[in-house]
Amino acid sequence: MNERDKGPISEQSGEAHELTLLNRKRLNMSGIKEVISFNENQIQIETVQGSCLIKGTNLNIHQLSLENGRLVVTGEIITIDYAFKQNKGKNLINRIFK
């Protein structure tokens, strides 16, 4: 295993999240915990690295295996947006004086 394979995110969380986008028509993802909502224009998911929103047209969940943490989306993929993952239960003062 080289240094590139041991990224800091996977070392910190212990769980890997990976995505591969092919010609903006097929999205393969790993590290999926839950599909929160979906329709033909957007899919909201929870990954091991936080919340993710996929936007596009004619989106379809082609494959889903929560047991394996895998998701395959087909359609015209326009954006993939991750929400900032905050430390739950810690306010600003607690984080400053950590």
Secondary structure, DSSP 8 states (H G I E B T S, - for coil): --TTTS-HHHHHHSS--EEEEETTTEEEEE-EEEEEEE-SSEEEEEETTEEEEEEEEEEEEEEEETTTTEEEEEEEEEEEEE-----TT--HHHHHT-
